[in-house]
Structure formats: C-alpha cells, structure tokens
Amino acid sequence: MERGANSNPTGHIDKSRVLDVKPLRSLKPIFSPQMGSPQSAPFSGVPPTGPFAPGGAPFHHFAFGNNSQRASDFANAIPSPVPLNSFRTPDTQYANGDTGPSKTRGRPRRGRTAQDDYGNSDQGEEDPSSGRRPRGTQKRGKGPANFSSLQVSIDDTLDQFLRAFKLTGLESHQQADGNKELVKRVLLTYNLFRRRLFQICEAKEDIPGGTSRPDLKAATTLMTKGARTNSTKRVGTVPGVEVGDIFFFRMEMCMVGMHAPTMAGIDYMTVKLSADDEPVAVSVVSSGGYEDDGEDGDVLIYSGQGGVQRKDGQIFDQKLERGNLALEKSLHRANVVRVIRGVKDVPNGTGKIYIYDGLYKVHESWVDKGKGGYNVFKYKFVRVPGQPQAFTLWKSIDQWKSGTGTRIGVILPDLTSGIETIPVSLVNDVDDEKGPAYFTYSSTLRYDKPFDLPVPSSGCACHGGCQAGDANCPCVQRNGGFLPYNLLGVVLNYKALIHECGPSCLCPPNCRNRVSQAGLKVRLEVFRTKDKGWGLRSWDPIRSGMFICQYAGDVIDASRTMELGSEHEEYIFDTTRAYPPLDYTSDGSAEVPFSLIISAKNSGNVARFMNHSCSPNIFWQPVLRDDGDKTYLHVGFYSIGHIPPMQELTFDYGIPKSDNAALRRKRCLCGSLNCKGYFY
C-alpha cells in the first residue's frame, strides 16, 4: 500500500536520517502464536516464531520487561509513580510518553483534580487531598468514627474482593497467560477496590495508610498479591482482550498485559532471532496530545519517543534507540503491533479513554521536523484488514452527534419527545418493523402510596449539596458515613441499599446524593435486534459502576400481577424475584426492605427495552428516598464493567419464587458462554 498525499505533509522524505541502522541478519516476519488467520500472515510459507518466552521475562510494576529495555529507558530511574501534575508537558510536544519539566513538585496543589501518571484524571474521584469545598457547602463534621481501624477494613475488603473473584493464589500460568473471564475478574476487582479506596480517603484525609492516589494504590496492592494476568509480553493479540475494549486508566492495561509501560507510549520486548538480541515493538498508545495524525481510522502517523529532557525541558533531535529502534525493527520484520488510541473523556474534562483499535503494521518511517525545528521520527501504521470496527465506530458516532453523519435506520430522533434531557434515538436497520407497541414515555416511577417507615427519617440541610464525611448530614450517615457516588455518577461501594436524598432534603437537584434522580447520563439508543425484538445500547462509552437509568413505570400491587395477563409479563420488574448474588458486593446481598413490583407496559422509560442475559453487563440496585415517616423505593441500573459504545445493555431478569416458575420459562438467546438456555 502506497502512502497517500496526506501521509507526509512535509513533502520530500530524507530516508537517510532513519536508515543508519546495522544490517538485519534475518528479515523473517514475527507472528504471535494466536495469529492463525490468513490476514495475519503477510508472507506464505513462513512459520510463526512462537510467543518469544525466552526473549522477554514477565514485566514488573513500573518497570519494563527486560533488563536492556529498562536500563536504556530509565537512565534516571523513577523510584515510584509520579503524577502527571508533577510535570508539565512543554508547548512543543515531540514524544509519545515523554513528559516535560516540573513546575510543581511533591503533592498535587490543593483544589486540583489529581491525575494518574498517564494523563487520565477522574474529576471528583482522585483528589481527596484537596482542602476546598464547593461554594455554599457547610463545613463537614468529624466524619465516620473509628478511622484507626479503617486500614484493617480496607485490607479485609480487598481480601473479600479477591476471594469473591477467585484471585487469591493465582497459579503462575494464570498470571502469565489469561483468558476473557480472568481479564474481566481482574479489571472488576481493580475498579471496585480503587473506588472503595477513594470513598474512604475522601471522607477522611488523615487515615493511617491512606492515599490521595487510589488508582495507583489499588494497582500496586493487587499486583503485589499476584492479582494480574497476561504478564508475559507477546507480539499480537492479548488473551481475553478484544478489539474495541476500552480502558479509563493506563494501569488497567498494565494489569491485563495490554501495554506494560505506565508512562511511555511504546512498549517493546527484546527477542533473540539472530546472534544478537533485537527489540521489537508490541504496542503503542496514541493519546492524541502529541504530533500524531490519527484522523484516518485505518492509518496512524505516529511520532517517536524522546527529544525532550524531562528535568530542564531542553529539546533536541530524537534518536534511533529504545522504542524508536523497536518500531524500525518491526517495520523490517513486518510484525504486527497493538494500537491503543486515546480520546478525550468528555464528561471528565481532562481525562482520557483508551480504545484498543486492533493490530497494525508499520509500513514506513521517516524523519520530520517538529514544531520546534528538531527532528522527530514518524511511523506510518496501517490497520490489518478483517478486524471489527473500533476507532472508526467512535468517529462515526461523533458524526451522528454533530449532524455531519447520518445514522442509518433512524425511525425517531428522540423517542422521549424531549422528556429526557438527552435524546434517545429509535433505530431499526434490521427489518421493516416501524417501532414498539404504543406506550407513554415517563422518566419517573409513579406511586399510589409510599411505604411506611418504622422510625421517621430526617432530611438533610445541605444547601450546597451533601459532602463526604459530614457527620452533620443524616443522608451521609445513613450510607455508613460515606457518599455512595462520585461526581461522575459512579457508585463507589456496592451495598445492599443506597439511601439517596429525599423530598424533604434541602440540598439542590445536582447534589451528589441524587444521582438516580438526575435523569440519563449517556446518549442511549433503542434499536431493533436480529432475534430478540427491541434492545438498548449507548452511543457513549460507559465506565464501570456508572448509573444508567432507573426502571420507570407504575407501581402495582402484588395481587394484580396474575390478572394483568401475559402481555404485561415482559414489562414487569419484581424485586421479590431471586436474582443471582452479586459476588462483587462488599457487604453481601440482602433482602430488599419492601416488595416492589413495577409495570412498564403502558408507561415507562428506556429500561423497559433492556433484554435479559445470563452474562449481563448491567446490575440493578435498590435505592431509597425517605420523606419523613414515608419512603420511596426505586430501582437503579448501573454498569458492572466498562462498556464500549454500541454494545447492548443487558441484565439478569431473575427467577420468580412461585411454584409454577418452571412453566414460565422462555428460550434465552443471549449467546453468552454461560447461557443457561432459558430465562423467565
């Protein structure tokens, strides 16, 4: 494939600047053991070279996978992870993974959003060290009692997570090579433990053993306990990670073997394919903040690393060494390289979302002049054909949102007729069905009468919104002394019940403890499936633990469920059903305090279109909102793990407790590996 006119905007290429390398003794392509398809073998008759186990030892946290790489990449070794806000990348940016000179040293400034050391920050989640409060908020009290024992509680929580996800005592082969199920368990454990750490540290700053960087603390702790997988570096696909998967932290990629370096953009390994060891690239991260050109969904013009002196900000020509040399070797050996593209996390403001865009090959390289006039290595990556859409799908969705592209099959641009603050499209690109049966769209749950509380509940007086650790806030105290959500609408600690602020509370509608009352957080689409009727999915990426929607409809009496008829059955949500235990809850599953049955047949919201799955990506959580001596029970839906755009949202429908439940079985078409073959 020839490079197009836009691939090299500078015109003439001086190849002599990049060809000053020693002659290659062998030009055999390198293939991963997983690559068996015709697309993955560019030359016929060349056997795969294996997993390169002798050439690359498993990498360790905050280090590279082999001594030669570690020595060359860290001449001035960083002894511990350093947040990005300890450095400032200069205006002239050259290198993927290189940071600029430091303007602020030590702890993050107060009031800033702490970032992880890869440019990803969670606003409202990663800076419990900040001493500022939002305007209008009251000073919080002492906070949860007995914080001297919380470190023990943290350790117990981690041990419970590890046991629940069967990550205690992983065998060495499981740590070296994983699978989809193990990758899922590792990532879930990491995110649950990270969010729990943040919740505790936010409520009380001076906890013994506490940390203002729960993202790093969670990763280092889990890795120390051996709760990680795919630690063996490899060329090609990573077991258990699929094209299109997303990550909100670079530490997540480290823990599942996707990309080992915590800061550098190029990951490589040393292999012995001739008399000498040679570096080959295994993955690159294009975070969008450097001089990369990634507008073409199948082509990436990638900038090399180096050229910026970290200590004093001095800029100089890049050198053909380390990751740059590994990419040059990969060009000549025609081995595939994993490409991870970073895009802006819009709700987060300063954060990044990392998309695994599949396998690419380096087709050519040259030297270009950077913004400061210094030489920068450029590499043209071309995507291997035949892979699922990933980054190109994101680009299409951006066009749908902006109106510059057309979403095929749209029946209604907004199913809610403006009731929701974010429109919900109705789409059918499968058959001629014009839409679901008529119903009235409602975003709320309609009660005939609320439930009685045995003891009256007092509302809060937090005029500026409830604050974590506020001993004077009854809503915080009802949640065990913590706020259940962060500012992004992510549930921080899965409990049997969430107590949100109710009608008698004086806090504003945007209070952090009113997440399920604030409407949709993501751009959803009701779409026609091939064999399951209508379904629900999102145009936006969804992070683990994020609130999706509540189940809206009419609260009905249990005695009426039988008389409603079978046509209502598929729109009934019944809290009395037996649901699979959530083995990732920190305090186990508990009975819902009130029996709640909701019918969305005549009135409901997007939740009525959510299909069943035996391996769901959504779970439901009971949410209470007290009002004096009355309370209202609601059903909130939250994501289990990260969910890429356009992936169907599903939950487990549970099992009725009636004696004739077996007679009501329906055939399940979820298609998951754990499918039971039926649901109710």
N, C-alpha and C positions, 0 to 999 in steps of 0.2 A: 504494500500500500504506500503510495507516494504522499508526501506531506503536502497539504494544500497551501494556498496562498496566504491563509491566515495563520498558519502554524509558526511561521518565522517572520514576525512583523519587521524585523531589522534588516531583511534582505539578504545580503551575502553572508555565508557561513564560513568562518575560518576554522576548518576541521583540524588544522594542525595544533590548535590550542588544546584539543582533547585526546589526540592520538599519541601523546608522549607516554605510552604505557609499554611495559615489557611484552614481547610477543607471547601470545597464548599457545601453550603446548597442545591443547586439545580444544576443539570447538564443539564438543558433544553437548546437545541441549540437556538441561536439567528438568526432570519432571518429578512431581510428588507421587507417592505411592497411591494417592486417591485418584490420580488423573488417568482414567482409562477410556475416556470418550475420544472420538476422532478429532473433536475440536481442540483437545488439549495436547495433541501430538502433531507439532508442525512439520516434522520430518518423519517419513515412514521408515520402518526398519531400525529405529533407534530405541533400544530398551530403556525403561525407566531406571534411574540410578538409585532408587531407594530413598529412605527417609533421612539419610545423612546423619544417623545417630552418632557414628564415630567422630564426625567433624564438629558437632555442636552440642556441648553439655547443656543441660537444662538451666535456664536463666534464673537468677535470684533477684529478689526485690531490690529495685533501684540500682541494678547493675545489668550488664549485658551478658549474652550467653556464652562468651568465650573470652579467654584472657587477652588475646590480641586486640579484640574489639574494645574491651574495657580499658585497656591501657592507652589506646590511641584516642578514644573518645573522651576520657576523663583524665587528662594530664593534671588538671586541677580538680581533683575529685570532689564531688559534693557529698559530705558525710551523711546528710539527711535531707528529706524532701524539703524544698524551699518554695513557698507560694509564689505565683507569678507576680503578685503585687509587691514582692520584694525586688522586682526588676521592672524596668520599663523598656519595651522594645523601641529602638530609635525609629525616627520617621522614615529613614532609608532602610527598608527591610530586605534582607537577602536570603536568609536561610530558613528552611523548614526545620523547626525545632530549636533554633538558637535564640537566646534571649539577650536583651540589651543591658545597659548599665543600670545599676541600682540607684534609685533616688530615695527609697525608704528602706531601711534595714530593720530586721527583727520582726516584731509582731505587727499585724496589719493596723493601720490607723483606725482610730475609733470612728464609727459611723460608716465605714466602708463595708461593702459586701465582700467577705473573704472569698478568694478564689482557690480552686485547686491548682496544682502546679502545671496544668496543661491548658489554661485559659478558659476552663469551664467553671462557672460560678452558679450557685443556686441562691438567688436573692431570697433573703428571709430564711435561709436554711443553714448557711455555713458561717455565720458570724455572730455567735453568741457572746464573743468578747466585746462587741460594740456596747458602749455605755449610753447611747442615745435612745430616747423614746420618741415615738411619733407625737406630733403636737396634739395637745388636748387629752393626752392619756394621763391617768393618775399614777402616782408612784406606787410601785408594787410593794407588797409586804415581804415578809421573811421568806416566803416560798415553802415548798414541801419540807416537812420535818425530817430529821434523821438523815441528812445528806452524808454523814460519815459512813453510813452503811451502803450508800448507793453504788460505790465501786464494786462491792460484793454483788449487788443486784445486777450490775452490768455484766459481770462475769457469769452469773447464773443465767441471765438472758441469753448470752452468747452460747453457753453450753446447751441451753434448751433449743436454740435455733439449729445448732449443729446436730443434735440428736434427732430433731424433727425432720431435717432434710438428709439424714443419714450421711453426714460429712465427717463424723468422728472416725478417726483411724482409717482414712482412705489408703488403699494399697498404692504402692509406688507406681504400678502400671496405670492406675486410675488418675493419679496426679500427672503422669506423663502424657497419657492419651485419653481423651474423654469421649463423650457422645452427647446427643442433644439433651437427654434427660439430665445428665450430670452438669452440663453447662447451665441449664435452667436453674438447677438447685443452687449452684454456686452464686449465680447472679442474684437470685432471690434472697439468699442469706446475706450477701453483701449489702443489698439495699435496705433490708429490714434492720440489720444491725447498725448501719450508718444513720438511718433516720432516728432510731431509738437513741443513739449517742447524741445526736443533735438535740433531740427533745429534752434530754436530761441536762445537757450543758447549757441550753438556752434558759432553762428555768433557774439554774443556779450556776454562776460562773466559777466559784472557788471550790469546786468539787475535787477531793483528792483523786488524782489520776485523770482529771477531766482534760478536755482538749477543745481548742477552737477549730480544729480541723478534723471533724468526724469522718470525712471521706477518706483521709489518709490513715487515720487511726483504725478504722474498720478494716481497710485492706491489709495493713501491716499485721494486725492481730490475726486475721483469718489466714494469711499466708504463713505466719509463724506456726499456726496449728495445722498446717498442711491442707487447708480447705481451699484448694485451687485445682485447676486441671489444664491439660494441654501445655504443660511446662516445657515439653520438648519442642525446640524450634523446628520448623519444617517449611519447605517450599510448597506452595499450593494451598488447597483448602484446609481449613481447621475443623476437625470433627466436632459436630454439634453447633457450628455457627453457619447460618445460611445467608445467601446473598439477600440484601435488603434489611438485615437485622440492624438495630440501632443501639447506640450507647450514649449515655449522658455524662459519663465520666471516663477518662482515659484509663483509670485504674480498673474499670470493668474489663477493658480489653486486655490488660495485663493479666488479670486473674483467670481468663479463659484462653490465653495463648494467642490472641488475635494480633497484638502488637506489643512487644516487650518494653521498649523504652518509655519512660514516664514523661519525657520532655521532647526528645529528638523525633524528627519526622520520618527518619529512615531506619528501619530495623533490618539487620543483616546477620548472617552467620558465616563462619569460616568452614569450608569443606576442602577435603584433600582429594582432588580429582587428578592430580599430577604429582610431580616430585615436590611441589611447593603447595602450601595452603593458600587458598584464594577465597576472598569474600564474595558472597552472592546476596543480593537483596531478597528479602522475604515479604516485606510490607512497607507501605508508605502511607503517611497521613497528610492529606492536603487540607489544611484547616481554613483556607480562604483568607488568611491575614497576610500572606506573602505574595510574591510576584508570580503566582501560578495562574495559568489560564485554563479554567475548567468549564467554560461555557458550553462546549460541545459535550453532550452526555456520554459519548463513547471515546473521546480523546481528551487527554490531560497533558498539558505542558507544565512540567513540574520543575521547580527551582531546586538546585542543590543546597547542601548544607555548608556552614562555615561562612567566613567573611566578616563576622562581627566579633570583636573582642568583648567578652562578657564583662570584664572588670571596668574598662575605661571607655567602652563604646567605639574604639578605633575600628575603622572599616578598611578592609584590604581584599585582594583577589582571593576567590575561593581556590582550594587546592584539590587535586585529584587524589583524595585519600578518604578513608573511612567509608561513610555511606555513599559518597560520590563515586568512589572506586568500585564499590559493590554494585551500583547501578550500571556502571560502564561494563563490568564483567557480565552482568545479567543481560545487557544488550548483546554482547558477543555470544553468549551461551544460550540465548533465547529461552531462558527460564521465565515462568510466569511470576508475577508479583501481586500480592493482595493490595488493593487500593481502598483506603478509607477516606471518604470525603467529609469534611466538617462544614456544617451550615449553621447559621445563626439560630439560636433558640429564642424565638421572638418573645414569648411570654416572660422569659427570664432576662431579657435585655442584653446582658453581657455574656451569656453562656453559649456553649456550642453543643450541637447534636452531631454525633459521628455515625455515618452511614457506611456500612460495608457494601461497596459497589462491585465486588467480584474480582475476578482475575484479569490482569492486564499484562501486556508485554511491552518492554522498552524497544521502540522501533528505531530511534536515532537520538543522537546527542550533539550538542554544540555549546559554544561559549557565547554569551551575550553580555551586553553592558547593562548593569543595573542602574537604578536611579541616581546613584552617586558616582557613576562613571567607572565602577570597578567590575571586574569580570565575574560573571555568575554562570555556573553550569546549568544548562537546560536539558531536560529529557522529555521526549515525546512518548507518552504511554498510549497504547491503543487497546481497547477492551476486547477480550476474547469473545467471539460470537457464540450465540446459543445459550446465554445466561439469562435468568429472569431480570426484569426491569428493577432498577433501584433508584439511582440518582436521576435518571431520565423521568421516572414517575414523579419525583418531587418537583422537577421543572414543569411538568405538565400541570400538576396541582396548582403551582404558583400562577400559571397562566389562567386556569379556571377562576381562581380567586380574583385576579386583576381584570378579568374580562377580555384578555388578549388571546385566550384559547377557548375552545368550545368543548364542554363536557358532553360526550355523545350519550344519547338516550335520556336526556332530562325531560321529565314529564311536568314537574313543578319546580321552580327555582327555590321556593320556600314552602314546605309542607305545613308550617306552623302559622302561616298568614301573619307573620310579624309578632306572634305571641312570645316567641323566644327572641332574645337579643341577638343571637347568632342564627342565621338561616339554616334550614335543614332541607337539602335537596331530595327530591323523589326521582329515582333514576331506574330505567329499565332498558338495558341493551342486550336482553336475552330473548324475549318473546314479545307478543302483541298485547300483553296484559296492560291495561291503562291505569291501574292503581289498586290499592287495597279497598276493601269494603268500607262504606261510609262510616266515619266516626267523628266526634267533636274533639278537636285538639285542645288539651288542657295541660298546663305545666304544673298543676298542683294536685294534691290529694284532698278529696272532699270528704269530710267527716259529718255524720249526723250528730254525733256527740263524742267528746273526747273521753279518755279513760280517767278514772278517779285515782288520785294519789293517796296512799295511806297517811303520808305526812306532807303537809303543804310545802311547796318549794318557793324560795325567794329568788326574784330576778336580780341580775347584776346592775350596778350603777356605773358601768364603764363607758362614759360618754365618748371617749376616744377609741373605744374598742378594747376587748379583753387582752391582757398581757400575760405572757408566760410567767409562772411562778408567783402570781399575785395572790397573796394569802387573803386579801380582802374580797376577792372575786368568787362568789359562790359557784359560778359555772366552771371556773378552773378547778375548784376543789372537788366538784362532782366528777371531774375527769381524772381524779387521783393527783391533783396538783399540777397538771400539765395541760397545755393546749393540744388538742388532738390533731390540728392541721398546721402546715406551714403556709406562707403567703401565696404559694402556687396552687393551693387546694389539694395538697398531697397529705394523706393520712399518715401520721408519724408512728403510731403504735396501734396495732390491731387489737382491740379489746372486744369484750362481749357486747358492750353498748357504747355508743358515743352520745354524750349529753351536749347538745347544741343550745345556744341561747334561744329563749322562747319569746312569746309575745310580750311578756311583762318586763323583759330586759330593756335597759335604756341605751344599750350600745347601738351603733349605727348599722345599716344594712351590709356594709362592707367589712364588718367585724370578722376576724379570722375564725371565730367560732360559729359562723353562719354559712359555711361553705355550701352545704346542700340546698340552701335557700336562695342562692345567688344565680341559679339557672345554669345553662350549659357553659362548659369551659372550652370545648373544642368544636370544630366545624364537622358536623355529622352528615351522613347520607343514608337514607333509606333506599335500599337497592333490591332489585329482583335477583334472587339466586337461581341457579340452574335446576335445583331439585328440592328446595326447602321453602318455597314461597318467598316472602319478603324478609330481608335481613337488615342489619345495621352495621355501619363501619364509619371510619373517621378519615377526613382529609388531612387532619393534623396528626403529628406524632404524639403519642401518649406516654408519659413517664410512669414508672412503677408507683402504685399507690394513689394515683390521681383520681379525683372524683369525676365521674362521667355524667350521671344524671340520677334522678330519683325515679321510683316507679309511681307514676301518677294515675289517677282513676277515682273510682268511687269505693269507699269502704262499705262492705256489706256484712250482714250478719251471717254467721256460720250456718245457721239453719236454712238459709236461702240458696246455698251452693248447689244442692241437688235439684231444686226446682228451676234453676236458671237454664238448664239444658246443656247439651254437649257443645253447642256453638259458642258458649261463653268459656268453656273449659280452657282453651288455649290462651285466653287473655286473663286468667286468674293467677294472682300471686298469693300464696298461702304460707304465712310464717310458721304454721303448725306442721308443715311437711318435714320429713327427715332429710337434712342436707348433709352432704359429705363434710366431715370435720375439716376445719381449716387448720392443717397441721403447722402453719406458719404463724398462728396467733401466739402472742406472748403469754397470755393467761388462759389459754384453752377455750373451748367452745362452751357456751352456756345457753340455757333456755331463754327465748325471748320473753320479756316480762308480761306481755299482753298478746293475746291471739289476734292477729290482724289478717284479714282477707280483703284483697283489693281486686276489683273487676275493672279492666280497661277495655271492655268490649265496646261500650258506647262512648266513653270519654277516657282519654289517656294521652300519653306523650310518646316519645321515641322508644321508650323502654318496652313498649308492647310489641315491637318488631324484633327484639333480641332473641335469637334462636338458642336452643339447647346444644351443649357439647359435653362430652364425657371428659374432655381435657380443656376446660374453659380458660379464657384469659381475663374474665371479669368475675368478681365475687360481690355478694351483697352484704350490707352491714346495717343492723337496726340502729336508728337514730331517734333519740327522744328530745322533744322540745316541751319543757314544762311551762305552765301558766297558772301560778298559784296552786290550788288544790287539784288542778287538772293537768293532763299531759297528752301530747300527741305523738304517736309512734309513726315513723316514716321509714322507708326502705331506700337506702342509698347504694348505688353501684360504683365500684372502684376497680381500677386495673390491678391485676396480680403482678405482672411484669411489664417491661417496656413493650409497647405495641406500635409497630410501624404503620404508616398511612395505608389505607385501603385494605387492611386486614380485618376480617369480620369479627365483630364483638359478640361474645357468647358467654353464657353462664349455665351452671348446672341447675336444672329445674327441680331437683329433689324428688323424694318418694312420698306419696300420700300415706298416711297412717291408717287408712281404712282397710277393712278386711278384704275387700274386693279389689285392692290396688292392682293385683296381677292382671285382672280383666281389662284394665285401662291402659295397658302397655301399648306404646306406639313404636314403630320402627325408627331407629336412630340412624341418621345419615351424616353424622358429624365427620366421619372419615379419619378420626384420630387413631393413633396406635393403641390407645387404651379404651377404644369404643366398646361399650357393653352390648351394643346391638339394639338397644331399646331405651326408651325414656317414658315418662308419664306426663 
